[in-house]
């Protein structure tokens, strides 16, 4: 049975409960990070935490955790599930909506890593362009929030068209990103990607690809 880290404790997933008044559950007021562990080591963990804590500050979420606490919680979750190669998901919400509550909700899960099919790398995937537009004035733009309704709706519509991803443009018609991915273009052996200021999510893999390309 899988074990999760929830608000300071490792518990079985079936025993993990979140308040019905949790602001993440009710209103999508939360952040998340999806991480890859290989050989028991989390890829680019510092980059994930940099992004998480930057978004906490920018969006004004409650935070009673520091980096050391979160780092230990991640490794506790891996160890509790006896996993070396895993997909980790960290979810942090603003906690219960009650005014007297000062505690956020922190949930970390770990599951076996499932790679993309080999044909994705051999043949590539199909992408479509959505009619929806990314608004630079949206306060959550460029942050990895739990409010993914519009992204998942567009992605589901893309899947109906036998596409793996849908590309978003901004309201002023600039290429931004995919529903769940950053975008790169290669032209004349030069790698291009929309700048963070577009705005797009500061993807951890995006940063790694850019560093490799230098």
Long-range contacts (C-beta under 8 A, 24 or more apart in sequence): 2-81, 2-109, 2-110, 2-111, 3-77, 3-80, 3-81, 4-77, 4-107, 4-108, 4-109, 4-110, 5-73, 5-74, 5-76, 5-77, 5-80, 5-106, 5-107, 5-108, 5-109, 6-105, 6-106, 6-107, 6-108, 7-103, 7-105, 7-106, 7-107, 8-106, 10-76, 10-77, 10-80, 13-109, 16-107, 18-93, 18-105, 18-107, 19-95, 19-96, 19-105, 21-96, 21-97, 21-98, 22-93, 22-95, 22-96, 22-97, 22-105, 23-93, 23-94, 23-95, 23-96, 23-97, 24-91, 24-93, 24-94, 24-105, 24-146, 25-93, 26-97, 27-97, 28-145, 28-146, 28-147, 28-148, 28-149, 29-61, 29-93, 29-94, 29-146, 29-147, 30-61, 30-91, 30-92, 30-93, 30-94, 30-105, 30-145, 30-146, 30-147, 31-55, 31-56, 31-59, 31-61, 31-91, 31-92, 31-93, 31-143, 31-144, 31-145, 31-146, 32-89, 32-90, 32-91, 32-92, 32-144, 32-145, 32-146, 33-88, 33-89, 33-90, 33-144, 34-87, 34-88, 34-89, 34-90, 35-74, 35-87, 35-88, 35-89, 35-90, 36-86, 36-87, 36-88, 36-113, 37-78, 37-83, 37-84, 37-85, 37-86, 37-87, 37-88, 37-110, 37-113, 38-84, 38-85, 38-113, 39-84, 39-85, 40-78, 40-84, 42-74, 42-75, 42-78, 42-88, 43-204, 44-204, 44-207, 44-208, 45-71, 45-74, 47-204, 47-207, 48-90, 48-204, 51-144, 51-202, 51-204, 52-90, 52-92, 52-144, 55-143, 55-144, 55-145, 56-92, 58-143, 59-139, 59-140, 59-143, 59-145, 61-92, 61-94, 61-104, 62-94, 62-95, 62-102, 62-103, 62-104, 63-92, 63-104, 64-102, 64-103, 64-104, 65-92, 65-104, 65-106, 70-106, 73-106, 73-108, 74-108, 77-108, 77-109, 77-110, 78-110, 80-110, 81-110, 81-111, 83-110, 83-111, 83-112, 85-112, 85-113, 86-110, 86-111, 86-112, 86-113, 87-111, 87-112, 87-113, 87-114, 91-146, 93-146, 120-164, 125-163, 125-164, 125-165, 126-162, 126-163, 126-164, 127-158, 127-163, 127-164, 127-165, 127-166, 127-167, 127-178, 128-158, 128-161, 128-163, 128-165, 128-166, 128-167, 129-166, 129-167, 129-169, 130-154, 130-157, 130-158, 130-166, 130-167, 130-168, 130-179, 132-168, 133-168, 133-169, 133-170, 133-171, 134-168, 134-169, 134-170, 134-171, 134-176, 134-177, 134-198, 134-199, 135-170, 135-171, 136-170, 136-171, 136-198, 136-199, 141-199, 142-196, 142-199, 142-200, 142-201, 142-202, 143-201, 144-201, 151-179, 151-180, 152-179, 154-179, 155-179, 155-180, 170-198, 174-198, 176-200, 177-201, 182-206, 184-209
